[in-house]
Amino acid sequence: MNRLPKLLLYCLPLVLAACSKKLVPPIVGTPRPELAIEQIDFEYFSGKARMVLRDGSKVRDVKTNIRIRKDSVIWMSFSVIGVQGGKALINHDSITIVNNVDNEYFVFEYEELSRRFNFDINYDVVQAAMLGNLVMDRQSTDIVEQLASMFVLKQQSGTVDVINYVNAASMKVEKVELKESDSNNSLTIDYSNFQPVGDKIFPYNGTINLLYKTPSGLINTTIIFEYSKAEIEDKELKFPFNIPRKYVRR
């Protein structure tokens, strides 16, 4: 239980790590602006999910409540076997994780995380990845390929190649692959079990796999999430978050 914040350090921003909207010259290809990918739009979103975190040989199974105010803040609370384990607050400035078990908290700046994983990470990327939306805005020079039942949308940000697999019938992103050419760090997100949420469909299941190099070796982190509830809210949600004065920053 005491490793929950450290595991979430690898998981939350990766939910995650990708490419920012500040781009260098992208892949040159044939513009296909007519590819209308279906994306979740909302003012407030709430959900309940089970998350399985695997970091090497360690596995943690947590339950989480999630609230999002569009383009503003993501709030999460975590529990294990009914015990309140912690909270996380993600905004445009940073990611803060509070560990109620060990009376400590962590604050991660996006710049620090971007250096750690050699990906540009920001709030918009985290929000999009959590909802199954495109993690990178469309560009006129994106490459689009059509397969039998799938569109393949290829994008690029700096040294990061982004490949989106879009179901041709639902026009929903079902898989995202990101690979950093210099380091071979990679992130794959698979979405499944699409169900209606409001007037859109939402992936109730997903698997995130991260492979990246560190000075101590190759790290493989996996997150499996299963939503039991997801709603587009028409009323304002609250995001209660405080850090007790006795807690120690790590």
C-alpha positions in Angstrom: 0.0 0.0 0.0 2.9 2.4 0.8 4.0 2.2 -2.8 0.7 3.5 -4.2 1.9 7.1 -4.9 5.1 5.9 -6.5 3.2 3.6 -8.8 0.8 6.4 -9.6 3.8 8.6 -10.5 4.4 6.3 -13.4 0.7 5.8 -14.2 -1.2 9.1 -13.9 0.8 11.3 -16.2 1.0 8.5 -18.7 -2.6 8.0 -18.8 -0.9 9.4 -20.2 2.6 10.5 -21.6 2.6 11.7 -25.2 3.2 14.7 -27.2 2.3 18.4 -26.6 0.6 20.7 -29.0 3.8 22.6 -29.6 5.0 20.8 -32.7 8.1 20.7 -34.8 7.6 19.9 -38.5 5.4 16.8 -38.7 5.3 13.9 -41.1 4.5 15.0 -44.6 1.5 13.3 -46.0 -1.9 13.6 -47.7 -4.3 15.8 -45.8 -7.6 14.1 -44.8 -9.6 16.6 -42.8 -12.7 14.6 -43.6 -11.8 12.0 -41.1 -14.3 12.9 -38.4 -13.2 11.0 -35.3 -15.9 10.7 -32.6 -14.7 12.3 -29.3 -16.3 12.7 -25.9 -17.4 16.3 -25.2 -18.6 17.5 -21.8 -18.5 20.2 -19.2 -18.3 17.8 -16.2 -17.5 14.0 -16.2 -17.6 11.5 -13.3 -16.8 7.9 -13.1 -16.0 4.9 -10.9 -13.3 2.4 -11.9 -11.1 -0.4 -10.9 -7.5 0.0 -11.7 -4.8 -2.7 -11.7 -1.3 -1.3 -11.5 1.7 -3.5 -12.5 5.2 -2.2 -12.1 7.7 -5.0 -12.6 6.8 -7.8 -10.2 4.6 -5.6 -8.0 0.8 -5.5 -8.5 -1.7 -3.1 -6.9 -5.5 -3.3 -7.3 -7.3 -0.1 -6.4 -10.7 1.4 -6.7 -11.0 5.0 -7.8 -13.6 7.8 -8.2 -12.9 10.2 -11.0 -14.2 13.7 -11.6 -13.2 16.0 -14.5 -14.0 19.6 -15.3 -13.3 20.0 -19.0 -9.9 21.6 -19.8 -9.5 22.5 -16.1 -9.0 19.8 -13.5 -9.0 16.1 -12.9 -9.7 14.8 -9.4 -9.3 11.2 -8.3 -9.7 9.4 -4.9 -8.2 5.9 -4.3 -9.2 3.1 -1.9 -8.0 -0.4 -1.3 -10.3 -2.9 0.4 -12.6 -0.1 1.5 -9.7 2.0 3.1 -9.2 5.5 1.8 -5.7 5.4 0.4 -5.2 8.8 -1.2 -6.2 11.5 -3.7 -4.7 13.0 -6.8 -5.3 16.4 -8.4 -4.2 17.1 -12.0 -4.4 20.6 -13.3 -2.5 22.7 -15.9 0.4 23.4 -13.5 1.2 20.0 -12.0 0.1 16.6 -10.7 -0.3 16.3 -6.9 -0.7 12.9 -5.2 -1.6 12.6 -1.5 -0.8 9.4 0.4 -3.1 9.2 3.4 -1.5 6.0 4.7 2.0 7.3 5.1 1.1 11.0 5.7 3.0 12.2 2.7 2.4 13.9 -0.7 4.1 14.2 -4.1 4.1 17.1 -6.5 5.2 16.5 -10.1 5.8 19.3 -12.6 5.1 18.5 -16.3 8.5 19.7 -17.3 10.1 17.2 -14.8 7.9 14.3 -16.1 8.6 15.2 -19.7 12.4 14.9 -19.0 11.9 11.7 -17.1 10.0 9.9 -19.9 11.4 11.8 -22.9 7.9 12.7 -23.9 6.2 16.1 -23.7 3.5 15.8 -21.1 0.7 18.3 -20.4 -2.8 18.4 -19.0 -4.5 18.2 -22.3 -2.7 15.0 -23.2 -3.7 13.4 -19.8 -7.3 14.4 -20.1 -7.6 13.1 -23.7 -6.0 9.8 -22.9 -8.3 9.2 -20.0 -11.4 9.8 -22.1 -10.3 7.9 -25.3 -10.0 11.1 -27.3 -7.1 12.0 -29.6 -4.0 12.8 -27.6 -2.8 15.2 -30.3 -4.8 17.8 -32.4 -5.3 17.0 -36.0 -2.8 18.7 -38.5 -3.4 19.2 -42.2 -0.3 17.1 -42.9 -1.4 14.0 -40.9 -1.2 10.8 -42.8 -4.4 8.7 -43.1 -4.5 5.2 -44.3 -7.7 3.1 -44.7 -7.8 -0.6 -44.0 -10.7 -3.0 -44.3 -12.4 -1.9 -41.0 -10.0 0.6 -39.6 -8.5 4.1 -40.3 -4.9 4.6 -39.4 -4.0 8.1 -38.5 -0.3 8.8 -38.3 1.0 11.9 -36.6 4.3 13.2 -35.3 5.6 15.6 -32.6 9.3 16.1 -32.5 10.9 12.6 -32.2 7.6 11.0 -31.1 5.6 9.0 -33.7 1.9 8.8 -32.8 -0.3 6.2 -34.6 -4.1 6.1 -33.9 -6.2 3.2 -35.0 -9.8 4.3 -35.5 -12.8 2.0 -36.0 -14.3 2.8 -39.4 -17.9 2.1 -38.2 -17.9 3.9 -34.8 -15.1 6.4 -35.7 -13.7 5.9 -32.2 -10.1 5.5 -31.4 -9.5 1.9 -30.3 -5.7 2.0 -30.0 -2.9 4.6 -29.7 0.8 3.8 -30.2 3.5 6.3 -29.3 7.2 5.7 -29.9 10.2 8.0 -29.2 12.7 7.4 -32.0 15.8 8.4 -30.1 15.2 6.2 -27.0 12.7 3.7 -28.3 10.5 4.5 -25.2 7.0 3.5 -26.1 3.4 3.8 -24.9 0.4 1.8 -26.1 -3.2 2.4 -25.1 -5.9 -0.1 -26.0 -9.6 0.9 -25.6 -12.5 -1.6 -25.6 -16.0 -2.3 -24.3 -17.5 0.9 -25.7 -20.8 1.9 -24.2 -23.1 5.0 -24.5 -22.4 7.9 -22.2 -24.6 10.8 -23.0 -24.9 11.0 -26.8 -21.5 9.5 -27.3 -19.8 6.2 -26.7 -17.1 5.7 -24.1 -14.4 3.0 -23.6 -15.3 1.3 -20.3 -12.1 -0.8 -20.5 -8.6 -0.1 -21.4 -5.0 -1.2 -21.0 -2.0 1.1 -20.9 1.5 -0.3 -21.5 4.6 1.8 -21.0 8.1 0.7 -21.8 11.0 3.1 -21.1 14.7 3.2 -20.3 16.1 4.4 -17.0 19.7 4.5 -15.7 18.9 1.3 -13.7 17.4 -0.5 -16.7 14.3 -1.1 -18.8 11.0 -0.5 -17.0 7.7 -1.9 -18.0 4.6 -0.5 -16.4 1.0 -1.6 -17.1 -2.3 -0.1 -16.1 -5.6 -1.9 -16.6 -8.8 0.0 -16.0 -12.4 -1.1 -15.8 -15.2 1.5 -15.4 -18.3 0.4 -13.6 -19.9 3.9 -14.0 -19.3 6.8 -16.4 -21.5 9.9 -16.7 -21.6 13.2 -18.4 -22.9 15.5 -15.6 -25.2 18.5 -16.2 -24.5 19.9 -12.7 -21.3 21.4 -11.3 -19.1 19.0 -9.5 -16.9 19.6 -6.5 -13.2 18.8 -6.3 -12.3 18.7 -2.6 -8.6 18.6 -2.1 -6.3 19.6 0.8 -3.0 18.5 2.1 -2.8 18.3 5.9 -0.1 20.4 7.4 1.6 17.4 9.1 2.1 15.6 5.8 5.6 15.5 4.4 6.5 16.3 0.8 8.5 13.6 -0.9 
